[in-house]
Every structure is written in C-alpha cells, then in structure tokens.
Amino acid sequence: MRMGRALVFELCAAKGLEAPAKYFEGRKASFAAMGPLGKWYAKMFDEMKKIKGYPLSVAIDLDMGTMKQHTVSEATEVRKGPIPASTFEIPAGYKKKPSPFGK
C-alpha cells in the first residue's frame, strides 16, 4: 500500500488467522499523537482492515525529505488459544496508570 512516495506499507498476512476486532484501531491509536502524519497512518490501517488474514510481517517506509524511517515488525511465533491472564499482570514495583490513548 502506498500514499505517494512518502509512506509505503508492505505486509504479509496469514489468511488462516483473523485479526482481533480492535487490532487495527489499536494500531491507529499508537500513531494518533503524530498529528497530520498520524492521519496518513490511520488511512493505511483502515486499508489494512480490507486484507484477509492477520499481518505477520509489516514494513513501513516513511520519506519526508530530511526525515527517513524504515520500520519492520515480524511475528516470530504464532499461538492459538486464550492468552493467560498473568500476561497482563503489572510487574512488581510498577504502578498502573490510565493510558493517554484510552479515549
């Protein structure tokens, strides 16, 4: 997927896996603080919703002239089934705070 030359997403999706209902909304929220650039990312994640399957590898190339960025995220393991509640426990010594992206 491409928005001109400035923003390019390349991805590989596993058709046998379905993305959780709020996956793409969560991805959009992580870029929301970037202002106008965040809106570009939001459009790309809206387009990703149309792709069948869960993205196992995503490469993002951003070229804003003086600022260039290349980011790759890739799954190294896939497990099906419920996630244990202990995964979300706050580590000892840390305090829980509300997320600034919660709204």
C-alpha positions in Angstrom: 0.0 0.0 0.0 1.3 3.4 -0.9 0.5 7.1 -0.2 2.6 8.7 -2.9 6.3 8.2 -2.2 6.2 9.5 1.4 4.5 6.5 3.1 4.7 2.8 1.9 3.4 -0.2 3.8 4.4 -3.7 2.7 2.9 -6.6 4.6 2.5 -10.4 4.6 -0.8 -11.7 6.1 -1.7 -15.2 7.1 -5.1 -15.9 5.6 -5.7 -18.7 8.1 -5.5 -16.2 11.1 -8.0 -13.5 11.8 -7.0 -10.2 13.3 -8.8 -9.4 16.6 -11.7 -6.9 16.3 -9.8 -3.9 17.7 -6.4 -4.7 16.3 -6.3 -2.0 13.6 -8.0 0.6 15.9 -5.2 -0.1 18.4 -2.5 0.3 15.7 -4.1 3.6 14.6 -4.2 4.9 18.2 -0.5 4.3 18.6 0.2 6.9 15.8 -2.6 9.3 16.8 -0.2 11.8 18.5 1.7 12.3 15.3 -0.7 15.0 14.1 -1.2 15.1 10.3 1.2 12.3 9.8 -0.8 10.2 12.2 -3.8 10.7 9.8 -1.8 9.1 7.0 -1.1 6.1 9.2 -4.8 5.9 10.2 -5.8 5.7 6.5 -3.2 2.9 5.9 -4.6 0.9 8.8 -8.1 1.4 7.5 -7.0 -0.1 4.2 -5.3 -3.0 6.1 -8.7 -3.9 7.5 -9.7 -5.0 4.0 -6.9 -7.5 3.7 -7.9 -11.1 4.6 -5.8 -12.5 7.4 -3.5 -11.4 10.2 -0.4 -9.4 9.3 2.6 -11.4 10.3 5.1 -9.0 8.8 4.8 -5.3 8.3 7.4 -3.0 6.8 6.8 0.8 6.9 8.9 3.2 4.8 8.5 6.9 5.6 10.2 9.5 3.5 9.6 13.1 4.5 12.7 14.5 2.7 15.0 15.3 5.6 13.5 12.6 7.7 13.5 9.0 6.5 12.4 6.0 8.6 12.2 2.2 7.9 10.4 0.1 10.4 9.8 -3.7 10.2 7.8 -5.8 12.6 7.6 -9.6 12.2 6.0 -12.4 14.1 8.4 -15.0 15.4 5.8 -17.3 16.8 2.0 -17.9 16.4 0.0 -19.5 19.2 -3.8 -20.0 19.0 -5.9 -20.0 22.1 -6.7 -17.7 25.0 -3.9 -15.5 26.4 -3.2 -16.3 30.1 -4.4 -13.5 32.5 -0.9 -13.5 34.0 0.4 -12.0 30.7 -1.3 -8.7 31.6 -0.2 -8.5 35.3 1.7 -5.4 36.3 5.3 -6.4 37.3 6.4 -5.8 40.9 7.5 -2.3 41.6 5.3 -0.7 38.8 2.1 1.2 39.2 -0.8 1.1 36.8 -1.7 4.4 35.2 -4.5 5.2 32.7 -3.5 5.1 29.1 -3.4 8.5 27.3 -4.8 6.7 24.3 -7.8 5.3 26.2 -10.3 7.9 24.9 
